Amino acid sequence: MPSPPILETETASGPVTEAEPKPERVLRCSRCSHAITREEARVVRAGSHVHTRINPHGFVHEFGCFAEAEGCRTFGEATTFFTWFPGHAWRMAECGSCGVHLGWRFEGASGSFFGLLFERLV
């Protein structure tokens, strides 16, 4: 399975040092390079940022949880069918530019978050 994306920590002028402010690290759609979310939006849900789950059709998905994904658009009715996070309904999330499936938006009483597929982000 692919590992979470490793993001560069260098600027055009060289490596970032602790004294310098770190540049915002953007995760992009691997198909069209549209900005999807920021590294800083990573969150822990159900004890981890990274999750591996199997859907009802037997497909294995490795994804990370993000508080925000401004570059996604969601569609479909929210449902609790086969939810991976009890108390949360989910709906599909796709790239706001090219429409490729990027993951899901989970919505519950404790708030909402995105589960984004690592293999679809760079």
N, C-alpha and C positions, 0 to 999 in steps of 0.2 A: 504494500500500500504506500502511496506517496506520503512524504512527510510534510508537515506544515511549511508554507513558504518561508524561506530565509530572506530577509530584506537587507539590502545594502545599508551600511551605516557610514557612508562617505559622502562628502559633498564634492562639488567641482574643485574646491581648493584643497582637498585631502581629507584624511580621517577626522571624524568628530571627536573632540576631547571632552572630558567631563565639564570643563569650565564653559564650553560653548553650548548654547541651546541646541538641542537635537532637532534635526529637521523632521517635519511630519512625514511619517511613512504611510504611503497609500497602497492599498491592495486593489488590484485592477482585474477586470474580466480577462481571462486568458484568451478569449476569442477576439475581442475588439479593443482591448486596452482601456475601456471606459472605467473611470474611478468608481469603486464600489463602496469601500469603507476605509477606515484608518486602523493601523496596528494598535493605536491607543484605545480603540473601541472594544478590544477583547474583554470578555467577561467570563466568569466561572458560573456554570449552572450545573446542578446535580453533582457537585464536587469536582468538576473539571472544566477546563476550557475546551479540550479536545474530546470528541465522542466518536465511537464507531458503532453503528446501528445497522440492523437488517430490516428492510421494508417487507410488506406482505408478499411481494413477488420474489423474494430471495436475494435482492440486490444489496450489497454491503456498501455503506456510505461512511466515509470519514469526514468529519466536519468540525468547525470551530464555532463557538458562540460569540456573538458581537452585539453590543448594546444598540448600535446604529449601523445602518447600511444605506446611506443616502442615495447611492447609485442603483439600488434595487427598486423594482416595482413589484407589488404583490397582486395576486389574483385568486379568484375562487372563493367559495364560502369557507369560513373557518370551521374546522371539524376536529373532534376529539378522537375520531376513528384511528386506531393504531398509533396514538401519540407516543412519542418517546419521552415526554416530560409530563407526568401526571399533573392534572390541574391546568394544563395549557392546551388550547386548540391551536391548530396550525393551518397555514395556507401556503401556497407555492410562492417562491420568490425567484425573479428572473432579472437579468441585466436590463437596466432601464434604457440601454442603447440598442443592443442587438437581439435581446429576447432569449438568450440561452438560459437554461435552468441553472440557477446558482445555489438553490437550497430552499429554506423554509423560514417563515416568520412565525414564531410561537407567541401566543397571546394568552395571558392568564391574569388572575386576581393580583398576583405578585408583580405584574408588569409584562413587558414584551421584550423579545430579543430575536435575533436572526441566527439560524444555523446555516453556515455557508460552507460549501464543499471546497476543500483545499485544492483538489485537482482542477477546479475551475477558476482559481485565483492566481495571480502572479504579483 
